[in-house]
Amino acid sequence: MKKWKQILLIMVLALTLAGQAATAEMYGSATSRVKDLAKVQGARGNQLIGYGLVVGLTGTGDTNKSKYTFQSIANMLKSFGVNISVSSIDAKNVASVMVTAQLPAFVKPGDTVDVTVSSMGDAKSLQGGTLLQTPLKAGNGNVYAVAQGPLTLGGFAAGSGGSSQQKNFLTAGSIPAGAFVERDVPNMKFASRDKITLTLNQPDFTTASRIAEAIDNRFGSVTTTNDPGTIDVTVPGQYAENVVAFVAALEELPVSPDSLAKVVVNERTGTIVIGSNVTIDAVAVAQGGLSVRINPNRQVSQPEPLSGGNTAVTTNPTVNVKETPANLISLPASSNVGDVVSALNAVGATPRDIISILQAIKAAGALHADLQVM
């Protein structure tokens, strides 16, 4: 009996892999999970921000030019019963900072999140500092978390006698698990819902249709697609009391996403990224160079002795023009950008030359893809 169970398990696994392979062969691309292509509408994070003070610096804090820092110190001390005027404060081991955090969906009071601390004054370094208790607010003005703790910079600075060494930035750091969540974040409740909505990370008609098809094949006709960015899914009756399990099963479905044909180039770094489905019509590319060099030939005119003339210097420039033979590259129709780049590399074209040639091919209407220049 145990042997038959093993054989049955192997057959189920083989059929599953065969189905995924057939799906990939049908659509011509690798499969991804639904959870990697879309998210459940309503399950989103929130941005938090707060203003605070970092103390414990070794003389690298804000100077008296950052007057708001000293005003903040006076206000903080006043809350502890210490009354002091702003003009009498001269502390160089304190810095004003902005604290930011990303509050994930479905967090509960008592959970912790990471925070990023960035100097907003003229402090030289936050190394060795400790963030004092800082309320973090969302866009609606409500406090959702409170941050506090020692900073981690991931860098250092050292110097002596006019020589110094520095690694990474010293005016920004982080506090892992440095903020405690103080209140619930309003989120969609799953327990009593009979319908959920999937939002695609990159709206696309083909991808949306394939996701809906995969869901319907698994759970029956439960989807409605009204646009390329969202898919409405009706919760099947067997999952009415366990919507979370339904969402988990739905997110694990394999789908082959489609994508636009796109070429992204970065002129500053000479980087070229080529997407799939990029084709080029029959095209000929000539790549060559023209160099012009001017040599100033100076001649000195010396008068005869005792003639009373003056020595004169004249310039008779010569211009040399040299044009290197053009490298002509002919590519057949349906060539991809990889063929073009390989051919241009073979004739010694620089990355910037390749970028210019791709732009010219696009202008000629032979490149069937979006060309994005960063």
BABA-199892 format. One record per residue (C-alpha): x, z, y; residue in one letter; residue number from 0. Coordinates in nm, 2 decimals, always signed. Example, Ala and Ser with C-alpha at 12.3 -4.5 7.8 and 13.67 -1.06 7.14 Angstrom:
REM BABA-199892
+1.23,+0.78,-0.45,a,0
+1.37,+0.71,-0.11,s,1
This chain:
REM BABA-199892
+0.00,+0.00,+0.00,m,0
+0.28,+0.09,+0.23,k,1
+0.45,-0.25,+0.16,k,2
+0.13,-0.44,+0.26,w,3
+0.11,-0.24,+0.59,k,4
+0.47,-0.35,+0.67,q,5
+0.39,-0.71,+0.59,i,6
+0.07,-0.69,+0.81,l,7
+0.27,-0.54,+1.09,l,8
+0.53,-0.82,+1.07,i,9
+0.26,-1.08,+1.07,m,10
+0.10,-0.93,+1.38,v,11
+0.44,-0.92,+1.56,l,12
+0.51,-1.28,+1.46,a,13
+0.18,-1.40,+1.59,l,14
+0.22,-1.21,+1.92,t,15
+0.57,-1.36,+1.98,l,16
+0.44,-1.71,+1.88,a,17
+0.16,-1.67,+2.13,g,18
+0.39,-1.57,+2.41,q,19
+0.63,-1.86,+2.32,a,20
+0.34,-2.11,+2.32,a,21
+0.23,-1.98,+2.66,t,22
+0.58,-2.02,+2.80,a,23
+0.60,-2.37,+2.65,e,24
+0.26,-2.46,+2.79,m,25
+0.34,-2.36,+3.14,y,26
+0.72,-2.44,+3.13,g,27
+0.84,-2.10,+3.26,s,28
+0.92,-1.76,+3.13,a,29
+0.64,-1.50,+3.10,t,30
+0.60,-1.19,+3.32,s,31
+0.37,-0.89,+3.30,r,32
+0.06,-0.88,+3.51,v,33
+0.19,-0.55,+3.67,k,34
+0.50,-0.75,+3.79,d,35
+0.28,-1.02,+3.95,l,36
+0.00,-0.82,+4.10,a,37
-0.11,-0.47,+4.20,k,38
-0.43,-0.28,+4.18,v,39
-0.60,-0.29,+4.52,q,40
-0.61,+0.06,+4.67,g,41
-0.30,+0.19,+4.50,a,42
-0.06,+0.17,+4.79,r,43
+0.20,+0.39,+4.95,g,44
+0.22,+0.52,+5.31,n,45
+0.50,+0.54,+5.56,q,46
+0.59,+0.87,+5.71,l,47
+0.80,+0.96,+6.02,i,48
+0.91,+1.27,+6.20,g,49
+1.15,+1.41,+6.46,y,50
+1.39,+1.69,+6.38,g,51
+1.73,+1.85,+6.43,l,52
+2.04,+1.84,+6.22,v,53
+2.26,+2.15,+6.25,v,54
+2.60,+2.26,+6.11,g,55
+2.80,+1.97,+6.24,l,56
+3.17,+2.02,+6.32,t,57
+3.16,+1.92,+6.69,g,58
+3.03,+1.57,+6.61,t,59
+2.68,+1.63,+6.74,g,60
+2.50,+1.51,+7.05,d,61
+2.67,+1.56,+7.39,t,62
+2.50,+1.67,+7.71,n,63
+2.41,+1.30,+7.77,k,64
+2.13,+1.34,+7.51,s,65
+1.92,+1.59,+7.71,k,66
+1.63,+1.57,+7.48,y,67
+1.84,+1.73,+7.21,t,68
+1.90,+2.04,+7.41,f,69
+1.53,+2.05,+7.51,q,70
+1.45,+2.05,+7.14,s,71
+1.69,+2.33,+7.07,i,72
+1.53,+2.54,+7.35,a,73
+1.18,+2.47,+7.21,n,74
+1.29,+2.56,+6.86,m,75
+1.45,+2.89,+6.96,l,76
+1.14,+2.97,+7.17,k,77
+0.93,+2.95,+6.86,s,78
+1.15,+3.23,+6.71,f,79
+1.12,+3.45,+7.02,g,80
+1.44,+3.35,+7.18,v,81
+1.39,+3.23,+7.54,n,82
+1.68,+3.03,+7.68,i,83
+1.71,+2.77,+7.95,s,84
+1.81,+2.42,+7.87,v,85
+2.10,+2.42,+8.12,s,86
+2.27,+2.70,+7.94,s,87
+2.29,+2.53,+7.61,i,88
+2.62,+2.36,+7.52,d,89
+2.61,+2.30,+7.15,a,90
+2.81,+2.01,+6.99,k,91
+2.71,+2.09,+6.63,n,92
+2.34,+1.98,+6.67,v,93
+2.20,+1.62,+6.66,a,94
+1.85,+1.48,+6.72,s,95
+1.74,+1.26,+6.43,v,96
+1.44,+1.06,+6.31,m,97
+1.33,+1.13,+5.96,v,98
+1.15,+0.86,+5.76,t,99
+1.00,+0.85,+5.41,a,100
+0.79,+0.64,+5.18,q,101
+0.49,+0.83,+5.03,l,102
+0.40,+0.67,+4.70,p,103
+0.04,+0.64,+4.58,a,104
-0.13,+0.91,+4.38,f,105
+0.12,+1.19,+4.48,v,106
-0.01,+1.54,+4.48,k,107
+0.07,+1.85,+4.69,p,108
+0.40,+2.00,+4.57,g,109
+0.55,+1.67,+4.46,d,110
+0.88,+1.57,+4.63,t,111
+0.99,+1.25,+4.79,v,112
+1.32,+1.12,+4.92,d,113
+1.38,+1.11,+5.30,v,114
+1.62,+0.91,+5.52,t,115
+1.77,+1.08,+5.83,v,116
+1.91,+0.87,+6.12,s,117
+2.07,+0.98,+6.44,s,118
+1.90,+0.89,+6.76,m,119
+2.15,+1.03,+7.01,g,120
+2.52,+0.99,+7.07,d,121
+2.63,+1.20,+6.77,a,122
+2.95,+1.07,+6.61,k,123
+2.88,+1.19,+6.26,s,124
+2.61,+1.38,+6.06,l,125
+2.86,+1.47,+5.79,q,126
+2.80,+1.82,+5.66,g,127
+2.48,+1.87,+5.85,g,128
+2.15,+2.03,+5.74,t,129
+1.81,+1.91,+5.85,l,130
+1.58,+2.18,+5.98,l,131
+1.22,+2.19,+5.87,q,132
+1.06,+1.86,+6.00,t,133
+0.69,+1.77,+5.97,p,134
+0.64,+1.41,+5.86,l,135
+0.33,+1.23,+5.99,k,136
+0.15,+0.91,+5.88,a,137
+0.01,+0.65,+6.11,g,138
-0.32,+0.85,+6.15,n,139
-0.12,+1.14,+6.30,g,140
-0.18,+1.38,+6.00,n,141
+0.11,+1.57,+5.85,v,142
+0.15,+1.47,+5.48,y,143
+0.50,+1.61,+5.40,a,144
+0.77,+1.85,+5.53,v,145
+1.14,+1.77,+5.50,a,146
+1.44,+2.00,+5.50,q,147
+1.78,+2.03,+5.34,g,148
+2.15,+1.92,+5.34,p,149
+2.23,+1.56,+5.41,l,150
+2.41,+1.32,+5.18,t,151
+2.60,+1.04,+5.37,l,152
+2.79,+0.86,+5.09,g,153
+3.08,+0.82,+5.33,g,154
+3.35,+1.00,+5.52,f,155
+3.58,+0.98,+5.83,a,156
+3.93,+1.12,+5.86,a,157
+4.20,+1.07,+6.12,g,158
+4.51,+1.21,+6.28,s,159
+4.76,+1.10,+6.54,g,160
+4.56,+0.80,+6.65,g,161
+4.50,+0.67,+6.30,s,162
+4.16,+0.70,+6.13,s,163
+3.98,+0.59,+5.82,q,164
+3.60,+0.56,+5.78,q,165
+3.38,+0.46,+5.49,k,166
+3.02,+0.36,+5.54,n,167
+2.80,+0.47,+5.83,f,168
+2.82,+0.84,+5.93,l,169
+2.51,+0.85,+6.16,t,170
+2.26,+0.80,+5.88,a,171
+2.21,+0.98,+5.55,g,172
+1.95,+1.08,+5.30,s,173
+1.81,+1.39,+5.13,i,174
+1.71,+1.32,+4.77,p,175
+1.37,+1.50,+4.70,a,176
+1.41,+1.65,+5.04,g,177
+1.04,+1.65,+5.14,a,178
+0.75,+1.84,+4.98,f,179
+0.41,+1.67,+4.99,v,180
+0.16,+1.90,+5.16,e,181
-0.17,+1.71,+5.12,r,182
-0.34,+1.45,+4.90,d,183
-0.33,+1.08,+5.00,v,184
-0.67,+0.91,+5.01,p,185
-0.66,+0.66,+4.71,n,186
-0.90,+0.47,+4.50,m,187
-1.07,+0.69,+4.23,k,188
-1.06,+0.52,+3.89,f,189
-1.28,+0.75,+3.69,a,190
-1.62,+0.63,+3.82,s,191
-1.54,+0.26,+3.90,r,192
-1.70,-0.03,+3.72,d,193
-1.48,-0.29,+3.89,k,194
-1.12,-0.32,+4.01,i,195
-0.94,-0.58,+4.22,t,196
-0.60,-0.72,+4.15,l,197
-0.40,-0.84,+4.45,t,198
-0.12,-1.09,+4.38,l,199
+0.22,-1.02,+4.53,n,200
+0.26,-1.39,+4.61,q,201
-0.08,-1.56,+4.64,p,202
-0.09,-1.88,+4.44,d,203
-0.39,-2.07,+4.30,f,204
-0.21,-2.16,+3.97,t,205
-0.08,-1.80,+3.91,t,206
-0.42,-1.65,+3.99,a,207
-0.59,-1.89,+3.75,s,208
-0.35,-1.81,+3.47,r,209
-0.39,-1.43,+3.52,i,210
-0.76,-1.46,+3.51,a,211
-0.74,-1.67,+3.19,e,212
-0.51,-1.42,+3.02,a,213
-0.75,-1.13,+3.11,i,214
-1.06,-1.32,+2.99,d,215
-0.88,-1.41,+2.66,n,216
-0.81,-1.05,+2.60,r,217
-1.12,-0.87,+2.73,f,218
-1.39,-1.14,+2.75,g,219
-1.53,-1.30,+3.06,s,220
-1.47,-1.02,+3.30,v,221
-1.29,-1.19,+3.59,t,222
-1.40,-1.36,+3.91,t,223
-1.14,-1.54,+4.13,t,224
-1.26,-1.61,+4.48,n,225
-0.92,-1.69,+4.64,d,226
-0.55,-1.73,+4.54,p,227
-0.47,-1.38,+4.64,g,228
-0.73,-1.16,+4.46,t,229
-0.89,-1.13,+4.12,i,230
-1.20,-0.91,+4.07,d,231
-1.21,-0.76,+3.72,v,232
-1.52,-0.59,+3.57,t,233
-1.44,-0.29,+3.35,v,234
-1.55,-0.36,+2.99,p,235
-1.81,-0.12,+2.85,g,236
-1.57,+0.02,+2.59,q,237
-1.34,+0.13,+2.88,y,238
-1.61,+0.28,+3.10,a,239
-1.49,+0.63,+3.04,e,240
-1.12,+0.55,+3.04,n,241
-1.05,+0.31,+3.33,v,242
-0.68,+0.42,+3.34,v,243
-0.63,+0.29,+2.98,a,244
-0.80,-0.04,+3.07,f,245
-0.57,-0.09,+3.37,v,246
-0.26,+0.00,+3.16,a,247
-0.36,-0.26,+2.89,a,248
-0.44,-0.52,+3.16,l,249
-0.10,-0.47,+3.33,e,250
+0.09,-0.54,+3.01,e,251
-0.06,-0.89,+2.95,l,252
+0.20,-1.17,+2.96,p,253
+0.15,-1.45,+3.21,v,254
+0.37,-1.74,+3.31,s,255
+0.37,-1.74,+3.70,p,256
+0.39,-2.06,+3.90,d,257
+0.60,-2.09,+4.21,s,258
+0.66,-2.33,+4.50,l,259
+0.95,-2.57,+4.50,a,260
+1.18,-2.41,+4.76,k,261
+1.54,-2.43,+4.87,v,262
+1.68,-2.14,+5.08,v,263
+2.00,-2.18,+5.27,v,264
+2.19,-1.94,+5.49,n,265
+2.41,-2.11,+5.74,e,266
+2.59,-1.79,+5.84,r,267
+2.73,-1.72,+5.49,t,268
+2.71,-2.07,+5.33,g,269
+2.47,-1.95,+5.06,t,270
+2.23,-2.19,+4.89,i,271
+1.95,-2.07,+4.66,v,272
+1.76,-2.33,+4.46,i,273
+1.42,-2.26,+4.32,g,274
+1.26,-2.43,+4.02,s,275
+1.05,-2.75,+4.02,n,276
+1.27,-2.90,+4.30,v,277
+1.32,-3.27,+4.26,t,278
+1.48,-3.55,+4.47,i,279
+1.39,-3.91,+4.50,d,280
+1.65,-4.19,+4.46,a,281
+1.90,-4.13,+4.74,v,282
+2.26,-4.23,+4.84,a,283
+2.47,-3.98,+5.03,v,284
+2.79,-4.08,+5.22,a,285
+3.02,-3.79,+5.30,q,286
+3.34,-3.86,+5.50,g,287
+3.53,-3.75,+5.81,g,288
+3.66,-3.88,+6.14,l,289
+3.97,-3.73,+6.30,s,290
+4.09,-3.81,+6.66,v,291
+4.43,-3.70,+6.78,r,292
+4.57,-3.76,+7.13,i,293
+4.95,-3.74,+7.18,n,294
+5.06,-3.70,+7.55,p,295
+5.39,-3.91,+7.57,n,296
+5.57,-3.79,+7.89,r,297
+5.83,-4.01,+8.05,q,298
+6.08,-3.92,+8.33,v,299
+6.16,-4.17,+8.60,s,300
+6.51,-4.09,+8.75,q,301
+6.61,-4.27,+9.08,p,302
+6.95,-4.43,+9.14,e,303
+7.22,-4.20,+9.28,p,304
+7.22,-4.17,+9.66,l,305
+6.90,-4.38,+9.68,s,306
+6.69,-4.10,+9.84,g,307
+6.42,-4.12,+9.57,g,308
+6.25,-3.84,+9.38,n,309
+6.24,-3.77,+9.01,t,310
+5.89,-3.85,+8.87,a,311
+5.72,-3.75,+8.55,v,312
+5.46,-3.98,+8.41,t,313
+5.23,-3.94,+8.11,t,314
+5.14,-4.23,+7.88,n,315
+4.91,-4.09,+7.62,p,316
+4.85,-4.25,+7.28,t,317
+4.52,-4.21,+7.09,v,318
+4.52,-4.22,+6.71,n,319
+4.19,-4.24,+6.53,v,320
+4.18,-4.19,+6.16,k,321
+3.87,-4.21,+5.95,e,322
+3.89,-4.10,+5.59,t,323
+3.70,-4.32,+5.33,p,324
+3.35,-4.20,+5.28,a,325
+3.25,-4.06,+4.95,n,326
+2.94,-4.24,+4.84,l,327
+2.72,-4.05,+4.60,i,328
+2.42,-4.23,+4.44,s,329
+2.16,-4.02,+4.26,l,330
+1.87,-4.15,+4.06,p,331
+1.51,-4.05,+4.11,a,332
+1.39,-3.71,+3.98,s,333
+1.74,-3.56,+4.02,s,334
+1.74,-3.19,+4.10,n,335
+1.92,-3.01,+4.38,v,336
+2.17,-2.88,+4.13,g,337
+2.28,-3.24,+4.06,d,338
+2.33,-3.30,+4.43,v,339
+2.53,-2.98,+4.48,v,340
+2.75,-3.05,+4.18,s,341
+2.82,-3.40,+4.30,a,342
+2.91,-3.28,+4.65,l,343
+3.13,-3.01,+4.51,n,344
+3.31,-3.27,+4.31,a,345
+3.41,-3.46,+4.62,v,346
+3.52,-3.15,+4.81,g,347
+3.23,-3.09,+5.04,a,348
+3.22,-2.74,+5.19,t,349
+2.91,-2.52,+5.17,p,350
+2.82,-2.60,+5.53,r,351
+2.85,-2.98,+5.46,d,352
+2.62,-2.93,+5.16,i,353
+2.36,-2.75,+5.38,i,354
+2.38,-3.03,+5.64,s,355
+2.33,-3.29,+5.37,i,356
+2.03,-3.11,+5.22,l,357
+1.87,-3.09,+5.57,q,358
+1.93,-3.47,+5.61,a,359
+1.78,-3.54,+5.26,i,360
+1.48,-3.34,+5.36,k,361
+1.45,-3.52,+5.69,a,362
+1.46,-3.85,+5.50,a,363
+1.16,-3.74,+5.29,g,364
+1.35,-3.75,+4.96,a,365
+1.36,-3.37,+4.90,l,366
+1.03,-3.26,+4.75,h,367
+1.06,-2.89,+4.83,a,368
+1.03,-2.65,+5.12,d,369
+1.37,-2.61,+5.29,l,370
+1.40,-2.27,+5.45,q,371
+1.70,-2.21,+5.67,v,372
+1.79,-1.84,+5.74,m,373
